[in-house]
Amino acid sequence: MQDILIDTTDSVTTITINRVEKKNSFTSAMYAACADALEQAKTDAAVRVVVIQGHVSVFSAGNDIGDFLGNPPRNTEAPVFRFLRALASFPKPLIAAVCGPAVGIGTTLLFHCDLVYAGDNAAFSMPFVNLGVCPEAGSSLLVPQMMGYHRAAEALLLGEPFMAEAALEVGLVNRIVPPTEANGLAQAQACKLAAKPLSSLLETKRFMKQGQMAQVLARIEEESVSFGRMLGEPASREAFTAFMEKRKPDFSNV
Ligand code: COA
C-alpha cells in the first residue's frame, strides 16, 4: 500500500499519509491500512509510540470524495469507522505532525492524538455541513469541549477553516514550527517518549482518558450511523457531485 507508508524504527511506528497528488485524501483501503497499523502497534511489545504524519505541503484533504460516492461506508464496520475506533482507544502515546490543509478527518483525528505539532502553514477545517453530512470521529463532542461552544459552532456549522495560531490558542496543537521541521519535531518527541517506562505511559494515558472513553466511543458510533445515512441523501450527493464537477453546490432544494 503505497498511499500509506508504515515504518517501525527504534520502538516508534510512523504512519505516513502518502497520496500527495490527491492531497492525501483517504480511500477505504487507506483507512484499513491505518486501522491495521494501529491494531498491530497496540499489541506489538516492540512498539511504544505511534506518529501520524503527512507531507510538508498537506496533511490530508479528508475522505476521498470519489470514494464517498462510489464506495460509501455502509455500516459501522466500514474501514473508516474501524480506524476511528482504533484511534480513539489507542492505549500508547500518539503524536501527529500536521502541515498544510487538514480537512474533515484530517482535523478530527487530531482530537485523539496526545501531542500535535503543526507547521505554520497548517489550516484546519471540518466542513461536514457544507458537504451535507454531519461530524464524525466524536468531533461533535470533542470540538465544543476543547474550543468552547461558539468557536465550535463556527468550525462545525459554518465549516470555517482556522489556522495554526488559532489551533494553538484553543489547545488543539502543542507547538507551531516551520513546516519543514514538523515531522522531525514529532519524531524527536516520540524518541523521548519511547525512552520512558511504557507501563507508566500506558497507565497515565489510561487515567487521563478513562473518564470519557466510553462516551467518545458511543458518540463515534452514533455519528457514524447518521453519517452513513446522510451519505445517501440528496444534500451530500449534490455536494460531492459539485466537487467532482468543480462547481459550487446548489443546496436550494435540500
Ligand atoms: N477527494 C478526492 N480528491 C481530492 C480531494 C478529496 N477530498 N481533495 C483534493 N482532491 C484532488 C482534487 O480533485 C485534485 O485532483 P485533480 O488534480 O485530478 O483535479 C487534486 O486532489 C488537487 O486538489 P486541488 O483542489 O486542486 O488542490 P488545492 O491545493 O487547490 O486545494 C484543498 C487543496 C485540500 C483545500 C482542496 O483540494 C479541498 O478542499 N479538497 C476537498 C476537501 C474536502 O471537502 N474533503 C472532504 C472532507 S469530509
Boltz pocket constraint, residues with backbone or C-beta under 6 A from the ligand:
constraints:
  - pocket:
      binder: B
      contacts: [[A, 20], [A, 21], [A, 22], [A, 23], [A, 25], [A, 60], [A, 61], [A, 62], [A, 63], [A, 64], [A, 65], [A, 66], [A, 101], [A, 103], [A, 104], [A, 105], [A, 127], [A, 128], [A, 131], [A, 243]]
      max_distance: 6.0
